Amino acid sequence: MKNPNISTNEFYNDFIGTETYYKYLLGLLLTDGVKTVAEKENCFWFLDCIASYQLEKICGKEEFQVWKIQRIRDTTFKVSATNGNNKVLITQDIEYSDFFFNELTIWKENNVLLLPSEH
């Protein structure tokens, strides 16, 4: 059962690997898991955010990135990215989103966006 108090990743943890890669913005590829989460949770805006930051020098040069969206309160969220070693690359406040879960983590390896369970 869908519960906002667990992470999106926990709810969608049955995705292990991918059968198909889907073309996305700026040459990024989505795995089955990321595409499913974006469609079912209506959060393509988060993927757009990840894609747009790839144009920034600080993100574009990092082959591995950990992207998170975390609820701050009610409908306010924070998007952040690290290099996987706790070096913060960006943070951005999202003043309004109707995202259901409290958090979601997506990894970017080279040009592929994947759920951690798909690694």
C-alpha positions in Angstrom: 0.0 0.0 0.0 1.2 3.5 -0.9 2.4 5.3 2.2 3.9 8.9 2.1 6.0 8.1 5.2 8.2 5.7 3.4 10.6 6.7 0.7 9.7 6.4 -3.0 12.7 4.1 -3.4 11.4 1.8 -0.7 8.0 1.6 -2.5 9.5 1.0 -5.9 12.4 -1.3 -4.7 11.3 -4.2 -6.9 13.2 -2.5 -9.8 16.5 -4.3 -10.1 18.3 -3.6 -13.4 16.5 -2.4 -16.5 15.4 -4.0 -19.7 15.1 -0.8 -21.7 16.7 2.6 -21.7 14.5 5.5 -22.7 15.8 8.7 -24.3 15.3 11.8 -22.4 16.4 15.4 -22.4 20.0 16.4 -23.2 21.1 12.9 -24.0 20.1 11.4 -20.7 18.7 7.9 -20.6 16.0 6.7 -18.1 15.8 3.2 -16.8 12.6 1.3 -16.4 12.4 2.2 -12.7 13.0 5.9 -13.2 10.5 6.1 -16.1 7.8 4.3 -14.0 8.3 6.5 -10.9 8.1 9.6 -13.1 5.0 8.5 -14.8 3.1 7.1 -11.7 4.2 9.9 -9.4 3.9 12.7 -11.9 7.4 13.9 -11.2 9.0 14.5 -14.6 9.7 18.0 -13.3 12.3 16.4 -11.0 14.0 14.8 -14.0 13.8 18.1 -15.9 15.6 19.7 -12.9 18.3 17.0 -13.0 18.7 17.5 -16.8 18.9 21.3 -16.6 21.7 21.2 -14.0 23.8 19.1 -16.3 24.5 22.3 -18.2 26.1 23.8 -15.1 29.8 23.3 -14.8 29.8 21.9 -11.3 27.3 19.1 -12.2 28.3 18.5 -15.8 31.8 17.3 -15.0 30.6 14.8 -12.3 30.1 11.3 -13.8 28.3 10.0 -10.7 25.7 12.1 -9.0 23.1 11.4 -6.2 19.9 13.4 -6.6 17.4 13.7 -3.8 14.0 15.4 -3.4 13.0 15.7 0.3 9.9 17.1 1.8 10.7 20.1 4.1 7.1 20.6 5.1 3.6 20.2 3.6 4.1 21.0 -0.1 7.6 22.5 0.2 10.6 20.4 -0.9 14.4 20.6 -1.3 16.2 19.2 -4.3 19.9 18.4 -3.8 22.7 16.7 -5.6 26.0 15.4 -4.3 28.9 13.6 -6.0 28.2 10.5 -4.0 31.0 11.4 -1.5 29.0 14.1 0.4 30.3 17.0 -1.8 27.2 19.1 -2.3 26.9 20.1 -6.0 23.6 22.0 -5.8 20.5 22.6 -3.6 17.3 24.2 -4.7 14.1 24.9 -2.8 10.8 23.9 -4.5 8.1 26.1 -3.1 5.3 23.9 -4.2 4.9 20.3 -5.3 2.1 17.8 -4.9 4.7 14.9 -4.8 3.2 12.1 -2.7 6.2 10.7 -1.0 8.5 12.4 1.5 11.7 11.6 -0.5 13.1 10.1 -3.7 16.7 9.4 -4.6 17.9 9.0 -8.2 21.5 8.2 -9.2 23.1 9.6 -12.4 25.9 7.4 -13.7 27.4 9.0 -16.8 24.3 9.7 -18.8 21.9 7.2 -17.2 19.3 8.1 -14.5 18.5 5.1 -12.4 17.0 4.1 -9.1 19.7 2.9 -6.6 18.0 -0.6 -6.6 18.7 -0.8 -10.3 22.4 -0.6 -9.9 
